[in-house]
Amino acid sequence: MKAKSTQQGRLLLLILTLVMAVRICSYFTLFPDSIGVTRVVKIALRLCVTSFSGAMFLILMTKLPTAQIKKVNILPLIFYGCYLLLGLLSFLWSSGIGFSSLQWIMTTESLVFVALYTMLLLASIELFPEQIRFAHILGVSIGIISVGFVIGLFIDPELFYRQTHGGEVSRLGGFIINPNELGMLVVLGAAMSTFELYCHKKKSIHVPVVAICIAVLLLTQSRSSLGAFALVMALFVYLSKNKLIKLGSIITGVLALPVIVNTIIVKTGDIEEVLSMTGRLPFWTDLINDSFPREPIWGFGFMRISYSDKFDSIHAYAAAMTHNTFVQVLLNLGLVGAFIVILQMAATTYAIVASEDKKLKLMVVSILIPLIINSLTEFGIFGESNYGIMFYQFIILFFTITLTKRLTFNPLTKRYSL
């Protein structure tokens, strides 16, 4: 009976991992030569995994007749709902209602998927507490995707590599996904597998997952993701009680630093590019000085940063997004939206600090580090549709809902019982 239960738990774990991997892949440009086909595939994949997660949750709940979903710390979700509500209202004044509505629908659908998947995850943990863990699921799913990118690199390098700096630098991600976004993803994978190694000592699969994620990270040539990886690893090294690991990490870091600086941080020897954050600093300056004053209170509409499709910076480049999720909010929803986002992040931070689950707190912090760093230089957690938004929504839901035993009232004893 126990063997059968273990087998069922493994099957459910495999299903959860594949669903997560497919969901992440739905954010990739799988068919770069055809935008229309790519959009159809993205929509189909997302609707399929969302519907499947909901159906699986209902099936599992039939095996947990006394269980019910309970709301706990609701404030982070309330403020996130206010953010989405303001985004919806911004259709009334958006400078591009078509784009705003598309982005809003994708962000809202992501929240629906996260809610269903989180409830499915909670039910799965209730049934198989020793086998089902979110960190394991996310780490392995990202590891599978990383292997796919490495294989693709050898099969079709023109598709999987993106040439920058006049063709002198090749970055993994190509036209399928922004290399910086891929870098953030594999940092998450490495963080989750390191968390598993630290908390659960599961070495059979997570050691190779960490190795493949590091390899992909280096191939993306992403400076911000490399910094996030260093911070996450520093966190786990600091928490480790093994002095050899601490010493080995310090020596490895010192030896690797000159190579990393010369090959990744200072690409082609251009110091000015690093100091300007690849032109982002002058771009943000122009956005704040030129675009923001035009619509300071309510912004240009959900995910819009100007009256036109792109903001043409005087001192940098033209772009449709800000490369900073907090500047993005300030531009598309104005000071009102920025205030709501500050409240939302404050509520989320309080929920994390107040939690008594130390393992959950450590896992969430190791997720937040790459998310926040990515948010400072790319789409981020409040930017245009990307999987960073999805992972932040998971964090919100982890502290918002839980699975509890349903109490029933006995009229004879006048007491509640399970």
Disulfide bonds with the S-S distance in Angstrom:
none
